[in-house]
Amino acid sequence: MKKLKRRHLFRYSVLMLLGLFYPAKGLAQLQTFHFDQLDSLRAIEQKPVLVFIHTEWCKYCYQMENTTFTNDSLVNRVNRSFYFVKLDAETKENIRYGGHTFKFKPNGSNTGVHELAEQLGTIDGKLAYPTVCLLNQDNEIVYQYSGLLGADALLAGLNQLTE
């Protein structure tokens, strides 16, 4: 019985040491900001704003958060060149941005959509999730994409838009 415990202890020790020398991929973390921080941040350094519009119930939003936005190349590029904001399209909090206050608009029993999500994410009259939106220094929308977007495609699009 003691040999069996020692064997397991040895295996776990080896695995832990390997984990120290060969860390898992995807350790870079996306630095996120809130809309209310952007005015003061942009006074220091002008960068475009990358907005990820999502909901809590959207499986594609969840997938994008756990694949696209954990890609090391994308994370490093976004952290270096953009202010990244996650916007829950169903948040009930008022958001002050660009001199305006945006509010939640209820459209039924405990349902609704936030005005800012509508403003930034509506494409051809429809708001779908997830949506990625890029704002220039003048808060103009220069890019929108709704649907699941992989890291390589998003990275290529961001590189093309900012060069």
C-alpha positions as CSV (number, residue, x, y, z in Angstrom):
1,M,0.0,0.0,0.0
2,K,2.8,2.4,0.8
3,K,4.6,1.7,-2.5
4,L,1.4,2.6,-4.3
5,K,1.1,5.9,-2.5
6,R,4.8,6.7,-3.1
7,R,4.4,5.9,-6.8
8,H,1.4,8.3,-7.1
9,L,3.3,11.0,-5.1
10,F,6.3,10.6,-7.4
11,R,4.1,10.9,-10.5
12,Y,2.3,14.0,-9.2
13,S,5.7,15.6,-8.3
14,V,7.1,15.0,-11.8
15,L,3.9,16.4,-13.4
16,M,4.1,19.5,-11.2
17,L,7.8,20.0,-12.1
18,L,7.0,19.6,-15.8
19,G,4.3,22.2,-15.4
20,L,6.8,24.7,-14.1
21,F,9.2,24.2,-17.0
22,Y,6.6,23.9,-19.7
23,P,3.8,26.2,-18.9
24,A,0.5,25.9,-20.6
25,K,-0.2,28.0,-23.7
26,G,-2.6,30.9,-23.6
27,L,-1.2,32.6,-20.4
28,A,-1.4,36.1,-21.9
29,Q,-4.5,37.9,-20.6
30,L,-6.5,40.5,-22.4
31,Q,-6.5,43.8,-20.6
32,T,-10.1,45.0,-20.5
33,F,-11.4,48.5,-19.8
34,H,-14.8,50.0,-19.1
35,F,-16.4,52.8,-21.3
36,D,-16.2,55.2,-18.4
37,Q,-12.4,54.9,-18.4
38,L,-11.8,55.6,-22.1
39,D,-12.0,59.4,-22.0
40,S,-9.2,59.7,-19.4
41,L,-7.2,56.9,-21.1
42,R,-7.4,58.5,-24.5
43,A,-6.2,61.8,-23.0
44,I,-3.0,60.0,-22.2
45,E,-2.7,57.8,-25.3
46,Q,-4.9,57.7,-28.4
47,K,-5.8,54.2,-29.4
48,P,-8.7,52.7,-31.2
49,V,-11.3,50.9,-29.1
50,L,-12.2,47.2,-29.8
51,V,-15.6,46.4,-28.4
52,F,-16.8,42.8,-27.9
53,I,-20.6,42.8,-27.6
54,H,-22.0,39.6,-26.0
55,T,-24.6,38.2,-23.8
56,E,-24.4,35.7,-20.9
57,W,-26.6,33.1,-22.7
58,C,-24.8,33.1,-26.1
59,K,-22.8,29.9,-26.7
60,Y,-20.9,31.5,-29.5
61,C,-19.9,34.5,-27.3
62,Y,-18.7,32.0,-24.7
63,Q,-16.7,30.1,-27.4
64,M,-15.1,33.3,-28.6
65,E,-14.1,34.4,-25.1
66,N,-12.5,31.0,-24.5
67,T,-10.8,30.5,-27.9
68,T,-10.4,33.8,-29.9
69,F,-9.6,36.0,-26.9
70,T,-7.2,33.6,-25.3
71,N,-4.9,33.4,-28.4
72,D,-1.5,34.7,-27.4
73,S,-0.8,36.5,-30.7
74,L,-4.2,38.2,-30.6
75,V,-4.0,39.1,-27.0
76,N,-0.6,40.7,-27.4
77,R,-1.7,42.7,-30.4
78,V,-4.9,43.9,-28.8
79,N,-3.1,44.8,-25.5
80,R,-0.4,46.7,-27.4
81,S,-2.6,48.7,-29.9
82,F,-6.2,48.9,-28.6
83,Y,-8.4,49.6,-25.6
84,F,-10.5,46.4,-25.3
85,V,-14.0,46.7,-23.9
86,K,-16.5,43.8,-23.2
87,L,-20.1,45.0,-23.4
88,D,-22.9,42.8,-22.1
89,A,-25.7,43.7,-24.4
90,E,-28.2,43.0,-21.6
91,T,-26.6,45.0,-18.8
92,K,-29.0,47.2,-16.8
93,E,-26.3,49.6,-15.8
94,N,-26.2,53.1,-17.3
95,I,-23.0,53.7,-19.3
96,R,-21.6,57.1,-19.8
97,Y,-19.5,57.4,-22.9
98,G,-18.6,60.2,-25.3
99,G,-20.7,62.8,-23.5
100,H,-23.9,60.6,-23.6
101,T,-25.6,58.3,-21.0
102,F,-26.7,55.0,-22.5
103,K,-29.4,53.0,-20.7
104,F,-31.0,49.6,-20.7
105,K,-34.2,49.4,-22.8
106,P,-36.6,46.8,-21.5
107,N,-38.7,45.1,-24.2
108,G,-40.6,42.6,-22.1
109,S,-40.7,40.8,-18.8
110,N,-37.1,40.9,-17.6
111,T,-35.7,41.2,-21.1
112,G,-34.2,44.0,-23.1
113,V,-31.1,45.4,-24.7
114,H,-28.7,48.2,-23.8
115,E,-28.8,51.3,-26.0
116,L,-25.0,51.3,-26.4
117,A,-25.0,47.7,-27.7
118,E,-27.7,48.7,-30.2
119,Q,-25.7,51.7,-31.3
120,L,-22.4,49.8,-31.8
121,G,-23.6,46.4,-32.8
122,T,-26.5,46.9,-35.2
123,I,-25.7,45.7,-38.7
124,D,-28.3,46.0,-41.5
125,G,-31.0,46.8,-38.9
126,K,-30.2,43.7,-36.7
127,L,-28.3,43.1,-33.5
128,A,-26.7,39.7,-33.3
129,Y,-24.3,38.1,-30.8
130,P,-21.4,38.1,-30.7
131,T,-20.4,41.3,-32.5
132,V,-17.0,42.8,-32.7
133,C,-16.8,46.6,-33.3
134,L,-13.8,48.8,-33.8
135,L,-14.0,52.5,-33.0
136,N,-11.5,55.1,-34.2
137,Q,-10.2,58.0,-32.2
138,D,-13.3,60.0,-33.2
139,N,-15.6,57.2,-31.9
140,E,-16.7,56.4,-35.4
141,I,-17.4,52.7,-36.3
142,V,-14.7,51.6,-38.7
143,Y,-15.4,47.8,-38.5
144,Q,-18.2,45.6,-37.4
145,Y,-18.6,41.8,-37.6
146,S,-21.3,39.7,-36.1
147,G,-20.9,36.0,-35.6
148,L,-18.2,33.7,-34.4
149,L,-14.8,35.0,-35.4
150,G,-11.5,33.1,-35.0
151,A,-8.3,34.6,-33.7
152,D,-6.5,34.4,-37.0
153,A,-9.3,36.1,-38.9
154,L,-9.7,38.8,-36.2
155,L,-6.0,39.4,-36.1
156,A,-5.8,39.7,-39.9
157,G,-8.7,42.2,-39.9
158,L,-7.2,44.3,-37.2
159,N,-3.8,44.4,-38.9
160,Q,-5.4,45.4,-42.2
161,L,-7.5,48.1,-40.6
162,T,-4.7,49.7,-38.6
163,E,-1.9,49.7,-41.2
